[in-house]
Amino acid sequence: LLDRWPLTANGKLDRKALPKADASLLQHGYRAPRSELEQQLAAIWQDVLKLEQVGLDDHFFELGGHSLLAVSVVSRVQLELGLSLTPQLIFQHPTLASFAEQLAQASAPADTQTLSKLSALLDEMEEV
């Protein structure tokens, strides 16, 4: 645990100075993604959350996720997998298993042109 929150010069929380989530602190065991969709989603979560491993029972927000990262995951899923979804889905189904199950049940093709623009905008926001 932290003695105090890291702050920026403006007195706001410095998210970049926070320690990375430690998956070993989670109380459940690791269950590997099985299906192709689960494996693809795990790879996206790992990249967005900057983790080496994400299992089926892992909770997006307990691993350090937040609303901007949720939007990034949604954008990547739409671009890379061609599935249409909203960020609300990851809030309603925050474990990899339930998120993948919902996507498998209710997937629709995504508008890739709009998604490319959204992805570029998210990249710009990350650089700030």
Secondary structure as UniProt FT lines:
FT   TURN            9..10
FT   HELIX           15..17
FT   HELIX           23..25
FT   HELIX           36..49
FT   TURN            56..57
FT   TURN            60..64
FT   HELIX           67..81
FT   HELIX           88..92
FT   HELIX           96..105
FT   HELIX           112..127
//
